[in-house]
Amino acid sequence: MKLLLVVANFVPEIGSAAHIYFDLAKSFVNRGHEVDVITSYPREFNLEENDKNNNFPLDEIIDGVHVHRCKHPAQRDNVVLRGLEHFVLPRYYFKIYKNLGIKFDTCLMYIPPLPLYYLARKIKKHDGTKSILNFQDFHPQELTDVGVLRNPLMIKILEHIEKKAYRNADFITVLSKQGIDYVIERGGSKERIAHIYNGAIVEDFNSIKEGSINSKLLGHTGKTIVTYAGILSPYQGIDHILDVAIYLKDHEDIEFYIVGDGSVKQHLQERISNEDISNVILLPFQPRDEYFNIINSSDISFVSLDERMKAPCLPGKIKDLLGMGQPIIASVPKNSETADVISEADCGIVVEPRNTEELSRTILSIKDNEKLKKEMGKKGQEFLKKNMNLDENIKKYEMVFNKILK
């Protein structure tokens, strides 16, 4: 088939969306499909340090994938400007689409940003091409849950777009099992929705793990290293980690590392400085190889979500932690999709957010239990192989493509 993938973030940008869709695109190519990607020009704040001054072509072929980029204003920390960016993306992307002059069999579109629903509608009206909306996060619910979005008018506008997307989409895929009920309750059709995890190339994780070296960024050998690596946004509730670090400050054999970037980074820096949280090291985004070196060099990996999050959510980093065989401590609501996955995989321990004392006791109880940590890591890898194998997920998408083409 001739497939179009639309995603706002793509390589060389750092982040789960960019690499999830790059792996997806390459796997479609390996299955014999022709794949084009429409995306944004790499934004400096999403690039590793060595790439920040590079110029990237607007059109290029990467591993058989035809990538088409467009330049547009982009903001990370200003919520209003970032919201406006989301609303102009359909116009920028549709211009590229028309210039391509290709009739695709179908289109797979990463949501959010939610207004990309209008791009799917424009494409269908233009030449009849149907789209699968791949909802990785649910807006505006997540934005209102954590207080990022408070303007009543904007909330109503986004809720209106959300309902139209659920009702009118040719097909919807969701990352979380709970997402199926979430969409149906808001007007989606049970016959036009499916749950498909983000896929992982299992063999790649095996080779990554074997090739990983001890990260030079993680010093203090002999200490227990607890790591959070990922986006630093209001959704993650990363303040939980700082609270635990303060609680365990007298345990000099434990060191916390927070690796990433995002809108709450300055807030975290200020807390670490003002409260003298000396057992927390804050590191910037790292190249992909070093990111995996850090995970593999850690004794425990931390997953955190703000307790106010009600929308179904499964952080992208879960896939990487499972693949690398990491024992996970999750500071997430116990009724969340993340808690369900960790419990089903039996790859870690779930503790309710803000329960600083319980989180601290959990770290202390497993930090020296090498057998338990290895068992958790092994079970996580088994769950990944069974449920998140990219080869199997590609076949699920192909079934969806064939269904909507009929």
Buried (B, 14 or more C-beta within 10 A) or exposed (E): BBBBBBBBBBBBBBBBBBBBBBBBBBBBBBBEBBBBBBBBBBBEBBBBEEBEEEEBEEEEEBEEBBBBBBEBEBBBEEBEEBBEBBBEBBBBBBEBBEEBEEEBBBBBBBBBBBBBBBBBBBBBEEEEBBBBBBBBBBBBBBBBBBEBBEEEEBBEBBBEBBEBBBEBBBBBBBBBBBBBBBBBEBEBBEEBBBEBBBBBBBEEBBEBBEEBEEBEBBEEEEBBBBBBBBBBBBBBBBBBBBBBBBBBBEBEEBBBBBBBBBBBBEBBEEBBEEBEBEBBBBBEBBBBEBBBBBBBBBBBBBBBBBBBBBBBBBBBBBBBBBBBBBBBBBBBBEEBBBBBBBBEBBBBBBBBBBBBEEBBBBBEEBBEEEEEBEBBBBBBBBBBBEBBBBBBBBEBBBEBBEBBEE
